[in-house]
Each structure stands twice: as structure tokens, then as C-alpha cells.
Amino acid sequence: MLIPSWNEIFDSVQSNNAIENQKKLFFKKLIEHTGRNCIVYFSCWQQKPGTQSPFSIEDDDRNGFMNALYGLDKTKGLDLILHTPGGDSAATQSIVDYLFSYFNGDVRVIVPHTAMSAGTMIACSAKEIIMGKHSNLGPIDPQISGMPAHEFVNLLNQAISDISANKNVVYWQMTLSKYPPTLFGLCNNAIAVSKKNVKKWLERTMLKDTDSADVDKTVEYLANYNFHLQHNTRLSIDELKKNTSLKITALEEDQELQESVLSLYHCYQIYAAGSNCAKIIENHKSIKFIKNHAPN
């Protein structure tokens, strides 16, 4: 056995190198257990609150996935460990279709903590969702300029109702004049696209052998802003199993999988807290795509 040099020992105990070594160890354990490819998509928004950075799902993420998928054995499928606040609907659609095509639909999404909004949409595109008792998905209602699209639609519907009854006409004329006339159509379209995509993905993979009524029930529950009331409502595994037909497996059912997934998640938490990283997309071979945030 060769004795490591001073420099090798020094490098191995540096904070970033130590985290990298731990990630490699946990990735190795995970892959040996599952026999599948693995990619981690980790957004650092929870470690850097109040900053404006590329935390959300965006079109450039496709480059990160292209980088991570290069050289992987397609026949082994993919486990996508997903931690994200959500993001752009069109970018999400592109990523979902890319992963589906690459692995012929053999994708599992593992949620170690939180996958909200467009992250939930990605989870719905998989053949299976794996999440812990502490994990959360979220509603899929879209946002327009940072505001729920449903709020604008509700505003318009209330205005139509009042004006039809000859109530508050002047008030509504003043209020509606503040918004471009195309806004409300844009909101309705965004809501329709969100529901249409999730329904298509569920019918294509996870719920392809399920009654259409169960698919519709699942989509309506996830998209029902007037029921959830907040876009950032956290939906637990118990709530999702009760109200949807999603194929969700509890992470706790496989102790070895749970240990590897949560250990990896904790590594990324530590890395995010001690670095300038805003988002990282990394595969089990340590091929990574990192976007940094600009400190305020």
C-alpha cells in the first residue's frame, strides 16, 4: 500500500474535496444498490434566501442534462434525485421530453426534500415517484410575473360577475385598465398548458394503465389553486396518496436506498451552504454542471 503524500492528505481534508469524496462514496453505494444511472438536480434556493440567482428550472438546464447524460448506458434507466422550487413551464416540457426519449420512459424521480411547481410536473412525468415522509411536492398552478395566474383569472371573473349585475362598474373599469388586455388570455393559456402537459405525461408513463377518470382527478387536484389557496402549499406523501392516483413509493421502504439518497442530499446541502453555487446538475460519475449566483 502506497503511503499518501502530504499534499494528497491535505487536499483530501479540504472542505470541498471532502464533500466530493463523500458524494463519490454515496453515489457508489447507490449505484451498486439500484443498478441504475443517477443524476442529481439540486437547487440551492433554500441556502440562499433573498438572493436573485438562477435557482429555478430554465432552458439552460438542458445543457446541464446533456452534459450529465453523455456516455451513460441508456438501458439502465435513470433515477433523478430532484430538489427544486420549480421554474419555467416550457423549459420543463423540453427537459421532460428529452429524458423520456433518452431512457425510453425508464425514469424514476426521487424527492429527498422538496420538488415544487414545475418540479412536481417533472415528477409526474416519471414512471414512479419515491419520496420520504418528510418530502413534499406542490401544486402545479402556473405563475405569471411571480403571481398566481389563477388570481388574475379570479379577478376577471369577479369583474364580469359584478359588471353583469351592474355593480361596482366604475371600480372595475379603473381596476381592469391597469392590466394589458392580453394578460387574462395569457393566464388562461398558462393554466391550460400546465394541466395538458401533466395529463399527457401521466397518460404516457405513470398512469398509462389507469382509468382516465383517475388521471383527470390527479391533474385537477394538483392544479386546483382555489383548493390549495397558495402556490407554495406543501403536499406530503399521505396527502398525495389520498387525493391522487400517482404511483408513489415511500423512501423508508428501502433502508439502503434511503441512506444513500439522504446522505447525498446532505452533501449537496453542505456544499450549497459553503459555496457560491446556485444550482448543480451532476451524475454518478461526478460529471457536473454548476451555475453560480451573484452575491448581492
N, C-alpha and C positions, 0 to 999 in steps of 0.2 A: 504493500500500500504506500503510495506516494504521500509524503508529508506536504500539506498545503503551505504555500509561501505566505509571508506577512501580508503582501498585497492582496492575495486571494482571500485570506481571512478577513482583512479589513473591508474589502468590497462586499463580502457576504453578509456583514453585520450592518451595513448602511441601511437606513430605513427603507428606501425604495427597493434596493436589491433584496432585502429580507422579505418584503411583501411579494416581490416577483418570485422568489424561491418558494414561498408558501403557496402562491397561486399555482405554480407548476405542480407542486405536490398534490394539491386538492384536485386539479384538473386530471392528473394521472389516476387518482383513485376513482374519480367519477367515470372516466372513460373505460377503465378496467371493469367497472361495475355494470355500466349500461351497454357497452359495445357500440355506442353511437357517437357521432360528431357532436360537438358542443360549441356554441357561441354565446358569449355574454354581451348583452346590450345594457350598459349601466349609465344612467344619467345622474349627475351629481347635484341636482337641484336642491335636495334636502340638506346637503352640507354647505350650500352657499346661498341661503335665503336673501332675498332683496337685491340680488345682482341680475343684470341683464346679460345673459350669455346663451349660447346655443344648446340649451338643455333639452329642448323639445325635438320630437321627430320631425325631420326636414328632408328635403330632396337629396342633400349631400350625403345623407346616411347610406344611400345606395352604394356610394363609393366605399364606405366602411364595410358593408356586407360583401361587395365584390372582392375586397381585399381579404376578408376573413374566409370566404368560400374557396378561394383559389387553392387548388391542389387537394381538396377534401374528397373523400370517397363518397360519391352520391348515394351509393347503395346502402350506406349505413344510416341514413336518415339524419335528422338534426334535432337536438334539444336546445331550444333558445331560452336562456335564462334572461328574463326581461324585467327591467326596473326603470320606469319612465312616467313622467307626468302627462304624456300624450303629445299631440302635435298636429301637424298638417295632414288633412284627410287625403289629399291627392298623393302626397309622399308616402303615406301609409299604404294606399292602394298599390302603388308601384312596388314597394318592398314586399308586401304580401304575395303579389303575383310572381315576383322574382323567386322568392323562397319556395313557393308551391311548385313552380316549374322546375327548379333546380333539383328538388328532392322528391318530385312526383307526389307531393302531398304528405310525405312522411315527416311531419314536423310536430313536435310537442313543445308547448310553451310552459315554462316553469316560472312561477311568480314567487320569488323568495320574500317579497315585501309588498310592493305596490306597482300596479300597471293600470294607469288611469286613462280614460277617454280613448284616444287612438291606440293606446297600449292595450286596452280591453278589446278593441277591434282586432288587433293582431292576434290576441289570444283566441278570439272566436274563429279565426281562420285556420287554427291548428286542428289536428285530429284528436288532441287531448290537452287539457289544462291540468297542471299539477300546482297546487298551492297549499300553504300551511294554514293552520287555524288562525294565525296572526296576519295572513296575507289578505290583500284587498284588490279587487277590480273596481271599476267605476262606471257611471252612466256614459252613454255614447252620444249624448246630445251635443251638437257642434257649437263652437264659439265663433262669433263674428266680432272682430276688433276687440277681443278679450271679454266680450259679453255674451251671455247665452242667447243663441238665435231665437229660442222659444220666447224670450222676454219681449223681443221686438214683435214677434207674431202675436203674442198675447195683447200687446199694446194696440196693434192694428185692429184686432178682433173686438176689443173693448170700444175703440173709437167707432167702428162700424155699427156696433150694437147701440151705442148712445146716439149717434147721429141719425140712425134709422128711427129711433124713438124721439127724435128732436130734442135731445138732452145734451147740454154742455157743448153745443156746436162751435161756439167761438173758441172755447178752450181747446177743442180737438183740432180746429183749424190752425191755431197757433202752435200746438204741440207737434202735429204731423209735418208742419212746414220746416221744422228743424232737421228733418231727415231727407236724404235723397230718395226720390220715388222708386228707385230700383232696389233699395235696401230690403224691403219686405219680401220681394220676389227672391232675392239672393238668399235670405234666411230660410224661406220655404224650400228652396232648392238644396241648400246645405243639409237640412234635416232629412229630406228625401234621399239624398245620396248616401248619407250615413247609414240609414236603415236598409237601403237597397244593397249596399256592399256587404254589410254584415249578413243579411239574409242569403245573398249569393254564396258567400264563403261557408256559411253553416251548411247550406244545401249541398255544396261541393265536397265537403270533407266531414266535419264532425258529426253532423246530423243528416248525412245523406240517406240513411236508412230509417229516418224518423218521420212520423206523420207531419204533414205541412202545418197543421194547426199548432203543433208543439214548436215548430220553427218560428211561426208568427208570434206565438206567446213569448218566446225568448227574446225576440227582437223588440217587441213592444215594451217589455219590462225594462230592458236595458236603455231604450230610447225615451222612456216616459219622464220627461223633465217635470211635468206637473205633478207627478207622484213623488219623485226623488227630491224636488224643490231646489236642490243645489247641484251644480255640476261636479263639485268635489266630494259628493257623498261617497263614503267607503262602503263597498259591498263585500261582505265576508263569504266564505265558502258555504256556511249554513244558509245564508240568505239566498245565495245563487242556486243552491241545490233545491231550495224550497220553491223558488219562483221561476226557474228556467229549466230547460232540458239539456243544458251544457254538460258535456262529459268531463267532470272534474274529479281528479283523484287527490286524496289528501296526502301531502308530502310526508306526514307522520307514518303512513302505512309502510314506508320503506326506509328503515333507520339508516342504512348505509347511504342511500341517495340523499336523505335529509342532511346528514352530517357533511357530506361533500358540498352540496348546494349552499347551505348556510355558511359554511366555512369560506367558500369562495365569495359569497355576498359580503361577509365581514371584511375580507381582504380589500374588496373594492371600496367599502365604506372608509376604511382606514386610509387607503390611497387617496380617495377624493378629499378627505379632510386635511391631508398634509401636502397636497399638490395644487397646481393651477388648473387641473383637469375639469372640464365641463361635461364631457361625455367620452365614453370609451366603448369601442366595439372590438372584442377580442375573441379569438378561437382557442381551442385547447392546445394548439401548437405554439401559443404565445405570439401569433401574428395579430397585431393590434392597429387600430385606427383611433387616434386621440384628437379631440378638439378641446383647446384650452379656452378659458374665459378671461376676459379683460377686467382686471380689478378696478373697482370704482375709484 
